[in-house]
Amino acid sequence: MPTISVFYGIRIRLFTSEHNPPHFHASYQGHKATYDFEGNKREGDMPNKQDALIRAWALLHSEDLQVGWDMAQEGETPHKIDPLR
């Protein structure tokens, strides 16, 4: 489960053998949630402030996330994606 970005204590991961629809996993201080590439939370629990940061990051990097997803589906390690600054 490669970590593709870390910002403000939030860790973003893409699983290499994950199922559709495309999504990523976010974790922060024991909270875990999954999001689609438009920043919509699919499931899980995340504090409001971190949820807003994750949503903003996903919108900025939706194309990068799709490239990483495609790589992961091919068994490749996704590239790192710039953190939110």
C-alpha positions as CSV (number, residue, x, y, z in Angstrom):
1,M,0.0,0.0,0.0
2,P,2.2,2.8,-1.2
3,T,2.0,6.2,0.4
4,I,1.7,8.8,-2.4
5,S,1.4,12.0,-0.4
6,V,1.7,13.3,3.2
7,F,0.6,16.8,4.3
8,Y,-0.5,18.3,7.6
9,G,-0.2,14.8,9.3
10,I,-2.6,13.3,6.7
11,R,-1.3,10.2,4.8
12,I,-2.7,9.4,1.4
13,R,-2.4,5.8,0.0
14,L,-3.3,4.0,-3.2
15,F,-3.6,0.2,-2.9
16,T,-1.9,-1.7,-5.7
17,S,-4.5,-4.5,-5.8
18,E,-7.7,-2.5,-5.1
19,H,-11.1,-2.8,-6.6
20,N,-13.1,-0.3,-8.7
21,P,-14.4,2.4,-8.6
22,P,-11.1,4.4,-8.4
23,H,-10.5,5.8,-4.9
24,F,-7.7,6.5,-2.4
25,H,-7.3,6.0,1.3
26,A,-6.6,8.8,3.8
27,S,-5.6,8.5,7.4
28,Y,-5.0,11.0,10.2
29,Q,-4.4,10.3,13.9
30,G,-6.4,7.1,13.9
31,H,-9.1,8.3,11.6
32,K,-9.5,6.5,8.2
33,A,-11.6,7.3,5.2
34,T,-11.8,6.6,1.5
35,Y,-12.4,9.3,-1.2
36,D,-13.1,9.3,-4.9
37,F,-10.9,11.4,-7.2
38,E,-13.3,14.4,-7.0
39,G,-12.8,14.5,-3.2
40,N,-16.1,13.0,-2.2
41,K,-15.8,10.8,0.9
42,R,-17.1,7.3,0.2
43,E,-16.8,5.8,3.6
44,G,-15.0,6.3,6.9
45,D,-14.5,8.9,9.5
46,M,-12.3,12.1,9.3
47,P,-12.3,15.3,11.3
48,N,-13.9,18.2,9.4
49,K,-10.7,20.3,9.0
50,Q,-8.8,17.3,7.6
51,D,-11.7,16.3,5.5
52,A,-11.7,19.8,3.8
53,L,-7.9,19.6,3.2
54,I,-8.2,16.1,1.7
55,R,-11.1,17.3,-0.6
56,A,-9.1,20.3,-1.8
57,W,-6.0,18.2,-2.4
58,A,-8.0,15.6,-4.4
59,L,-9.5,18.3,-6.6
60,L,-6.1,19.7,-7.3
61,H,-4.6,16.3,-8.2
62,S,-7.6,14.3,-9.7
63,E,-5.6,13.7,-12.9
64,D,-2.5,12.6,-11.0
65,L,-4.7,10.3,-8.9
66,Q,-6.1,8.6,-12.0
67,V,-2.6,8.1,-13.4
68,G,-1.5,6.6,-10.1
69,W,-4.6,4.4,-10.0
70,D,-3.9,3.1,-13.6
71,M,-0.3,2.4,-12.6
72,A,-1.5,0.5,-9.5
73,Q,-3.9,-1.6,-11.5
74,E,-1.0,-2.6,-13.8
75,G,1.0,-3.7,-10.7
76,E,3.3,-0.7,-10.8
77,T,4.1,1.6,-7.9
78,P,2.2,4.9,-8.3
79,H,4.3,8.1,-8.4
80,K,4.3,10.5,-5.4
81,I,1.9,13.4,-5.6
82,D,2.8,16.9,-4.3
83,P,1.4,17.6,-0.9
84,L,-1.0,20.4,-0.1
85,R,0.9,23.5,0.9
